[in-house]
Amino acid sequence: MRAIRRFTVRPVLPEPLAALGELAGNLRWSWHLETQDVFAHVDPELWRRLQDPVRLLGSVSPSRFEELAADHAFLERLGRVRDDLRGYLADDLWYQREVPDAPRAIAYFSPEFGIAAALPQYSGGLGILAGDHLKAASDLGVPIIGVGLLYRHGYFAQSLSREGWQQESYPVLDPDELPITALRDGDGTPAEIALAMPGGPDLRARIWVARVGRVPLLLLDTDVDQNPDHYSDVTDRLYGGGSEHRLRQELLLGVGGVRALREFSRLTGAPVPEVYHTNEGHAGFQGLERIRELTVGEDAGLGFDDALEMARASTVFTTHTPVPAGIDRFERTLIAQYFATEGGVLPGVPTDRVLALGAEDYDGGDPAVFNMAVMGFRLGQRANGVSQLHGHVSRDMFNGLWPAFDESEVPIGSITNGVHLPTWLAREFRELLDEAGADIDGDLGAFAQALDTVPFSRVWETKRDLRERLVMDARTRLRASWSKRGAVDAELGWIDEALSPDVLTIGFARRVPSYKRLTLMLRDKDRLKRLLLDPERPIQLVIAGKAHPADEGGKRLIQDLVRFADAADVRHRIVFLPNYDIGMAQQLYPGCDVWLNNPLRPYEACGTSGMKAALNGGLNLSILDGWWDEWYDGENGWAIPSADGVADPDKRDELEAAALYDLLEREIAPRFYDRNSEGVPVRWMEMMRHTLESLGPKVLATRMVRDYVGQLYAPAAASARALDGDFSGAIELAAWKRRVRDAWQGVRVEHVESHGVDEAAEVGAELNVQAHVALGGLTPDDVEVQLVYGRADADDQLRAVHSAALAPIEAFSGGRCAFTGTVRLDRAGPFGYTVRVVPRNPHLASTAELGLAALA
Ligand SMILES: *Cc1c(COP(=O)(O)O)cnc(C)c1O
């Protein structure tokens, strides 16, 4: 029989246990061991299975609650942990103490958030990063408010068919069983936001709030009674459905997200954000909603250009996609339909202005598409990639938006991702470090120092325990997977012997897009087999990852791998574990000795799984891509040489796979099995220590969030404040930009003279330049005249450019002006220079911002 309705009955906790509800209501438990221990004490077996306080409290029997309510030792411990949470939520932390003129609040938009296995609202790295960002912000006291969607089925649950083909299932998530609460009006009715939809009724959404430590996370949910079915389905799945479905999700996230923030502030008194950070392009419409507020909203009155300046100043855009095919784009006609000035999502906002923001109106662009990344750059004054290499790749990829500038000058910076230590550091290591007295959250240096007080043999023993824990967990998962694949118990005896806690363990787990090359390791199957089965120095591989449900190619890769791993001769040394998620990840990283990553360079924007492995003493074996390109130092792991230059992809795979096997066979396995008399691999341990020392402080999400605050959030808030004050600054800036754009065709470098250097210049010589510039009606204050110089290549193109501002010295009739300045030649080799005029205004974050430059 099928129920016609379902709901969940929430448990009533006896009064003395009320604090359990308080603890369950804040996701801080997911990174706070003492809180986890309290829940484990409530019911160890249930806790082990569920790892979810809300469902745990929903399943415990009333008699057990009564028992606990009379247990004084437990009540005392519960009270302590509750007080600890209250203190954590109220204390002045880094942000309160050390960030002057800090933004009152920062909105952080993301299509996915990976916080805990108990709230499955993520597909991979982007979501985990967003979760770690919120957690680290909470630990630092940064007043972020997260904004996302609540997907009724999350992403999907993965299992395998008998033939090893990925099967997807979509279990329903009941909000009443999730660690979220509805935002409510004063009279208890759930708060809602509404979005106009072309040709239909309004799309309505409820607002759920998850508490991530100090950080509220607002999740919009269209599964409400007033919505017709096709609207209720807007938040059905993460990354499911076609292009219009995705557009509706993104409209809800961006436009609906801003409205949810306003409701949240109105109902809770939370500060209105001064900065809006969009994690990837999907939430880009938030900027349009803020323009609507300022132009046609209730207390509005700004022109579009003025409002655009306000929105830009306060927006930070992070791009994550170095693969051009991965950029989020829509048919322009679809956008035109949804943003019709009358009857569209944002009534009164001109369609042509919206379309212009996402237009690929540059060389090689497609006039028929609307590009969310391009809109991200146009709506955000500050933008970044997620590793140095990715920043470079992004500047190159989007150079077309600033064609007059060198790649190095494109205004896209980089902040390398990080991971949340308390979430990802194994409990066993945590206890080891606590024993050594290290306050590793507060002091980055303490992390490395603490290690010096622990003998190698202790660390190695701990690592073996973690490997063993992984082996046990993997066996349980394998057995469950095989049962699902239709095997009977009698066939599964071998699983008791699958994997070993003493064999060199290599992990590989990530989503399965083709650039990550799940099956590179299968390139030479015989060679891999020899490595797995080596009688003295075997390796074992633990592999996991989901392919997107529509990605047949990815599913075929999984099947290839599963078929290889199914073979009776190797199945004890290589396993594929279905349904990679945070819960599995937390077992996997600490249990691995080596973390393998072999993407096609440079398509891994950053990657974070290797960082999580490194925190747990894992050594990275990776292509020099993303973060590894930046922080590999020759001693903290291994670099798989990349054959970037080889055009034939097949040849490239072959070369890189061969290099991978060579490293495993000649360096990694020998070092792992090289033991001293106590059985400790001393050289291995030295690398492990060096890894923790060199990477430990860098890979932390707290480092990342501090970088965002210092380099992006605080400057964005300052820019927005400078434009405010009845918006006079924004109005002036918009007018100035119009004036500069209109005048620009008359701006010219007419004449350049140089002194002090001839053909045979030496290092140390000074080059003096005078330039005569026509200003086309602008004043010398409106422009910066620059001497741009650098290495000149064979066809006189400047590389690695620098620029120095020239000073105005003399004004002539007809709006012309002379400028002068000097640079020292501090490097030998081919040198070239030119003179360029760019717009100048204190409100610009970069001289490239307008994309305008007049070159000699
Ligand atoms: C860390 C993590 C990822 C991201 O891994 P990448 O290295 O960025 O591919 C994906 N899924 C889960 C569950 C993770 O914990």
The ligand as an ORCA input file, in Angstrom:
! r2SCAN-3c Opt
* xyz 0 1
  C      36.921     16.468     -1.494
  C      35.804     15.803     -2.147
  C      35.602     15.952     -3.527
  C      36.491     16.818     -4.382
  O      37.603     16.135     -4.832
  P      38.520     16.710     -6.005
  O      39.898     16.437     -5.628
  O      38.275     18.180     -6.073
  O      38.097     15.996     -7.228
  C      34.534     15.289     -4.104
  N      33.708     14.531     -3.375
  C      33.876     14.357     -2.047
  C      32.924     13.505     -1.294
  C      34.920     15.001     -1.397
  O      35.067     14.847     -0.084
*
